[in-house]
Amino acid sequence: MIFKIPGQDVSVRFFERVGTTDSQYDIFDVGLQQEDGSIDSVVVGGSFSYAKSLARKADENKAQKPTDDKKTVVVYQATEAVAKGATKEEPVAA
């Protein structure tokens, strides 16, 4: 993710993926990018196999979970009459 700092000539790079030729490893950088394209950053790299396995497991669990257990919640907006404690039998005078 790259976002610009208002009023400045720099952008912040936050876990921006760095391209590699080895697909086994993922590399991300965190730092500042100047307007001319130069970058000052710290790089974090690794295979992240455990994190990837947790993400895969979560995706599998979500795919297996039936959607029938979802409940619909209806929210009614309170009106002045309801706020004053009126019922259908006792309308509130305007």
KAMOPE-V856109 format. One record per run of one state. SS is the DSSP state (~ for helix, > for strand, _ for the rest). FROM is the first residue (numbers start at 0). TO is the last residue. If there is no record, write none. Layout:
ss->SS from->FROM to->TO
ss->SS from->FROM to->TO
This chain:
ss->_ from->0 to->0
ss->> from->1 to->3
ss->_ from->4 to->8
ss->> from->9 to->17
ss->_ from->18 to->24
ss->> from->25 to->33
ss->_ from->34 to->37
ss->> from->38 to->45
ss->_ from->46 to->47
ss->~ from->48 to->63
ss->_ from->64 to->65
ss->~ from->66 to->68
ss->_ from->69 to->78
ss->~ from->79 to->82
ss->_ from->83 to->93
